[in-house]
Amino acid sequence: MSQLSELPAQPAGVPWPTGEWTTGPLRVRDAAGLSALIEEAFAAPDTERLGETHALVIVQGGRLVLERYNDGYGPDQTYPSWSKAKSITHALTGLLVDDGRLDIHAPADVPEWRTEPGDPRAAITLDQLLRMSSGLAFVEDYVPGHVSDVIEMLFGAGKANVAHYAASRPLAHPPGTFWSYASGTTNIVARCAARALGVDAAGFEAFMRERLFEPIGMRSAIPKFDAAGTFIGSSFCFATARDFARFGLLYLRGGRWDERQILPRDWVDYARTQTPQPAEREGDYGAHWWLNLAGPGSFSANGYEGQYTVAVPDLDLVLVRHGKTPLAKKDAVKAWIADVADSFR
């Protein structure tokens, strides 16, 4: 773990934002540049380069230092996570690993892979699922009319039992040999977590609230479950932008919150340790967190249509952006986020 950047501690005298956030002051190297970037994003309801930006929250040194909303949006509104929920699923898995209920290096508890003797999928581990290296065939395409397992899973034939749909996919590669981003793997992980607890949807939501959301003050969180009772951890946990910032701060602080170590520090380090990927990858990836979006050492929860929670250790910064950005403008939003972070350097 020595290659990882050091995670900052909460500054002395700054209260943990379990309740209200402590605010200001904003300390930025390039104030004019930051102002121009913010004005670009909020210049119109739908901008040419970035699409719609609904919310921006920046936390620096544990304080809320900048907050901006577009017309029709505000601090009390809940925003979609889309795939930012994957990083929440990572946190829930870490709690169960710490409890001794899950072993990420053991074969995952997936009934579909044990009905036929010798099924090679039975060797897939939670580590391989969390690192998107399970080898399962899964088409992650959000363009209507294209072949898409993710659309079929969330909105089509698989929506009543998302984990079963994903677990029923065949192997395309030997487990652990090929990286391929796939939302289905997260829903398999979410079901494994519930099976480890032996609970239904209500019991799992209670676990989420008691062990993760309540301790950090993330009280607006609204997780969604399918008809089979599985948390749709790939895609659906709504929350306010401020609460997504609380979640980002938890990881920026190495899993610590106030006087409690909510997540083991090495579990946070695991999230931000590089997973080998093919040369044509679209971004560096750890374990259910993306890496280096806002500079080396940063790590982020990224969601469809431009939802981002970004932790930047060298700046002691958390940046949350919500909006509705077409896929064609995705790279522009990533560049904009990197530029916002760079204005603090």
C-alpha positions in Angstrom: 0.0 0.0 0.0 3.0 2.3 0.1 2.4 3.6 -3.4 -0.9 5.1 -2.3 -1.2 8.8 -1.4 -1.6 9.6 2.3 -5.2 10.3 3.3 -5.6 13.5 5.4 -7.0 13.6 8.9 -9.9 15.8 9.9 -8.3 19.2 10.8 -8.3 19.9 14.6 -11.2 22.1 15.6 -13.4 21.3 12.6 -16.5 19.5 13.7 -17.5 16.3 11.9 -20.6 17.0 9.7 -22.8 14.3 11.2 -25.4 17.1 11.6 -24.9 20.4 9.9 -21.8 21.3 7.9 -19.3 23.8 9.1 -18.8 26.3 6.3 -16.0 28.3 4.6 -13.6 29.9 4.0 -12.8 28.9 0.4 -9.0 28.6 -0.1 -8.2 28.4 -3.8 -5.1 29.2 -5.8 -6.9 30.3 -9.0 -10.1 32.0 -7.9 -10.8 33.5 -11.3 -10.4 30.2 -13.0 -12.7 28.5 -10.5 -15.3 31.2 -10.9 -15.2 30.9 -14.7 -15.6 27.1 -14.5 -18.6 27.4 -12.2 -20.2 30.1 -14.4 -19.7 27.9 -17.4 -21.5 25.0 -15.8 -24.4 27.1 -14.5 -24.7 29.6 -17.3 -27.9 27.9 -18.6 -30.1 25.0 -17.8 -28.5 23.0 -20.6 -25.0 24.1 -21.7 -23.3 23.2 -25.0 -20.2 21.6 -23.5 -21.5 20.0 -20.2 -25.2 19.5 -20.6 -27.2 20.1 -17.4 -25.5 20.8 -14.1 -27.9 20.6 -11.2 -25.7 20.7 -8.2 -22.1 21.4 -7.1 -20.8 20.9 -3.6 -17.1 21.3 -2.6 -15.8 20.3 0.8 -12.3 21.5 1.8 -10.6 20.6 5.1 -13.8 19.1 6.3 -15.8 22.3 5.7 -18.5 23.1 3.2 -16.8 25.8 1.2 -18.8 26.1 -2.0 -22.4 25.1 -2.9 -24.3 26.0 -6.1 -27.6 24.8 -7.5 -29.3 25.4 -10.8 -32.8 26.8 -11.1 -35.3 24.2 -9.8 -32.7 22.3 -7.7 -31.5 22.8 -4.1 -29.8 21.4 -1.0 -32.9 19.5 0.2 -33.5 17.7 -3.1 -32.3 14.1 -3.5 -30.3 13.3 -6.6 -29.8 10.0 -8.5 -26.6 8.0 -7.7 -26.7 5.9 -10.8 -23.3 4.0 -10.5 -22.2 6.0 -7.5 -24.2 3.3 -5.7 -21.5 0.9 -6.6 -19.1 2.6 -4.2 -21.8 2.5 -1.5 -22.0 -1.3 -2.1 -18.3 -1.4 -1.6 -18.7 0.2 1.8 -21.4 -2.3 2.8 -19.2 -5.2 1.7 -16.4 -3.8 3.8 -18.5 -3.7 6.9 -19.3 -7.4 6.5 -15.7 -8.3 5.8 -14.7 -6.5 9.0 -17.5 -8.4 10.8 -16.0 -11.7 9.5 -19.1 -12.5 7.6 -17.5 -12.2 4.1 -14.1 -13.3 2.7 -13.5 -11.5 -0.6 -10.9 -14.1 -1.6 -13.2 -17.1 -1.2 -15.6 -18.2 -4.0 -18.7 -15.9 -3.9 -21.9 -17.3 -2.5 -23.9 -17.5 -5.8 -26.4 -20.3 -6.0 -26.7 -20.1 -9.8 -23.0 -21.2 -10.1 -23.5 -24.4 -8.0 -26.4 -26.1 -9.7 -24.1 -27.9 -12.2 -21.0 -29.7 -11.0 -17.9 -28.3 -12.5 -19.3 -24.9 -13.4 -16.2 -22.7 -13.8 -18.1 -19.6 -12.5 -18.2 -21.2 -9.0 -14.5 -20.1 -8.7 -15.3 -16.4 -9.0 -14.5 -14.5 -5.9 -15.9 -11.3 -4.4 -12.6 -9.6 -5.1 -12.9 -10.4 -8.8 -16.5 -9.0 -8.8 -15.5 -5.9 -6.9 -12.6 -5.3 -9.3 -14.8 -5.9 -12.4 -12.6 -8.9 -13.3 -15.1 -11.8 -12.9 -15.0 -12.8 -16.6 -18.8 -12.8 -16.9 -20.2 -11.8 -20.2 -22.1 -8.5 -19.7 -22.8 -5.7 -22.2 -22.7 -2.3 -20.5 -24.4 -0.2 -23.1 -26.8 2.7 -22.4 -27.8 3.5 -26.0 -31.5 2.5 -26.7 -31.8 0.0 -29.4 -28.3 -1.5 -28.8 -27.8 -4.9 -27.3 -27.5 -4.1 -23.6 -27.5 -6.3 -20.5 -27.6 -3.4 -18.2 -30.8 -2.0 -19.7 -32.3 -5.5 -19.8 -31.3 -6.0 -16.1 -32.6 -2.7 -14.8 -35.6 -2.1 -17.0 -36.4 -5.3 -18.9 -36.6 -9.0 -18.2 -34.1 -8.9 -15.4 -35.6 -6.1 -13.3 -37.5 -8.3 -10.8 -34.3 -10.1 -9.8 -31.3 -8.2 -10.9 -28.7 -10.5 -9.2 -30.2 -13.6 -10.8 -30.1 -12.0 -14.2 -26.4 -11.0 -13.8 -25.4 -14.4 -12.2 -27.0 -16.3 -15.1 -24.6 -14.7 -17.6 -22.0 -17.1 -19.1 -18.3 -16.7 -18.8 -16.5 -14.8 -21.5 -13.1 -15.0 -20.0 -11.5 -17.1 -17.2 -12.1 -15.4 -13.8 -9.5 -12.8 -12.9 -7.9 -12.5 -16.4 -9.9 -9.7 -18.0 -11.3 -6.3 -16.8 -14.7 -5.3 -18.0 -17.0 -2.8 -16.3 -20.3 -4.4 -15.6 -23.2 -3.3 -13.4 -24.4 -6.8 -13.0 -21.5 -7.8 -10.9 -22.4 -5.2 -8.3 -25.9 -6.6 -7.9 -24.4 -10.1 -7.4 -22.2 -8.5 -4.6 -25.2 -6.8 -3.0 -27.1 -10.1 -2.9 -24.0 -11.9 -1.4 -24.0 -9.2 1.3 -27.7 -9.8 2.2 -27.2 -13.6 2.2 -24.2 -13.2 4.5 -26.5 -11.3 6.9 -29.5 -13.7 6.3 -31.9 -10.8 5.9 -34.6 -9.6 3.5 -34.9 -6.2 1.9 -36.2 -4.5 5.1 -33.4 -6.1 7.1 -30.7 -5.1 4.7 -32.0 -1.5 4.6 -31.9 -1.4 8.4 -28.3 -2.6 8.2 -27.4 0.1 5.7 -28.9 2.8 7.9 -27.6 1.6 11.2 -24.0 0.8 10.1 -23.3 3.3 7.4 -25.9 6.1 6.8 -26.8 7.1 10.4 -23.2 7.2 11.8 -22.1 9.8 9.1 -25.4 11.7 9.0 -26.3 10.5 5.5 -30.0 10.6 6.5 -31.5 11.5 3.1 -30.3 8.3 1.5 -33.0 6.3 -0.4 -31.8 2.9 -1.5 -33.9 1.0 -4.0 -34.6 -2.8 -4.0 -35.9 -5.1 -6.7 -39.0 -7.4 -6.3 -36.7 -10.2 -5.1 -35.5 -8.0 -2.2 -32.0 -7.3 -3.5 -30.5 -3.8 -3.1 -29.9 -2.6 -6.7 -26.4 -1.6 -5.7 -25.3 -1.0 -9.2 -27.5 2.0 -9.7 -30.1 3.2 -7.3 -29.4 5.1 -4.1 -30.8 8.7 -4.0 -29.4 11.3 -1.6 -28.8 15.0 -1.3 -25.5 16.4 -2.7 -24.4 17.3 0.8 -25.0 13.7 1.9 -23.0 12.3 -1.0 -20.3 14.7 0.1 -20.5 13.1 3.6 -19.9 9.7 2.0 -16.9 11.0 0.0 -15.5 12.5 3.2 -15.8 9.1 5.0 -13.5 7.6 2.3 -11.2 10.7 2.2 -10.7 10.2 6.0 -9.8 6.5 5.6 -13.1 5.2 6.8 -13.0 7.2 10.1 -15.8 9.4 11.3 -15.5 11.4 14.5 -14.3 8.9 17.2 -15.3 5.8 15.2 -13.5 3.8 12.6 -16.6 3.0 10.4 -14.7 1.2 7.7 -11.3 -0.4 8.1 -8.6 1.9 6.7 -7.2 -1.0 4.6 -10.6 -1.4 3.1 -10.5 2.2 1.8 -6.9 1.5 0.6 -8.2 -1.6 -1.2 -10.8 0.6 -3.0 -8.1 2.9 -4.4 -5.6 0.3 -5.4 -5.3 -0.1 -9.2 -6.9 -3.1 -10.9 -5.1 -4.3 -14.0 -7.1 -3.3 -17.1 -6.7 -3.7 -20.9 -5.0 -0.9 -22.8 -8.3 0.3 -24.3 -9.8 1.0 -20.8 -11.7 4.2 -20.4 -10.2 5.0 -17.0 -8.2 3.7 -14.1 -10.1 1.5 -11.7 -9.7 0.2 -8.2 -12.4 -1.8 -6.4 -15.7 -0.3 -7.1 -14.1 3.2 -7.2 -12.6 5.0 -10.2 -9.0 6.4 -9.9 -7.2 9.6 -10.9 -10.1 11.6 -12.3 -9.0 14.7 -10.5 -5.2 14.1 -10.6 -3.0 11.3 -9.3 -4.1 9.8 -6.1 -7.7 11.0 -6.4 -10.5 8.4 -6.4 -14.2 8.8 -7.3 -17.7 7.3 -7.4 -18.9 8.0 -11.0 -22.5 7.7 -12.2 -24.4 7.8 -15.5 -25.3 11.2 -16.9 -22.6 13.0 -14.9 -23.0 12.1 -11.2 -19.7 12.3 -9.4 -18.3 12.2 -5.9 -14.6 12.8 -6.0 -12.1 12.5 -3.2 -8.8 14.4 -3.7 -6.3 13.5 -0.9 -3.5 16.0 -1.8 -6.0 18.9 -1.6 -8.1 17.5 1.3 -11.0 18.1 -1.0 -14.4 16.4 -1.8 -16.2 17.5 -4.9 -19.8 16.4 -5.7 -21.4 17.2 -9.1 -24.9 16.2 -10.2 -26.5 16.8 -13.5 -27.8 15.3 -16.7 -25.0 15.1 -19.3 -25.4 13.1 -22.5 -22.8 10.3 -23.1 -21.3 12.3 -25.9 -20.3 15.0 -23.4 -19.0 12.7 -20.6 -15.4 13.4 -21.3 -16.0 17.1 -21.2 -17.5 16.8 -17.7 -14.6 14.7 -16.5 -12.2 17.4 -17.9 -14.2 20.1 -16.2 -14.0 18.3 -12.8 -10.2 17.9 -13.2 -10.0 21.6 -14.0 -12.0 22.5 -10.9 -9.6 20.5 -8.8 -6.6 22.0 -10.5 -7.8 25.5 -9.6 -7.0 24.6 -5.9 -3.5 23.4 -6.7 
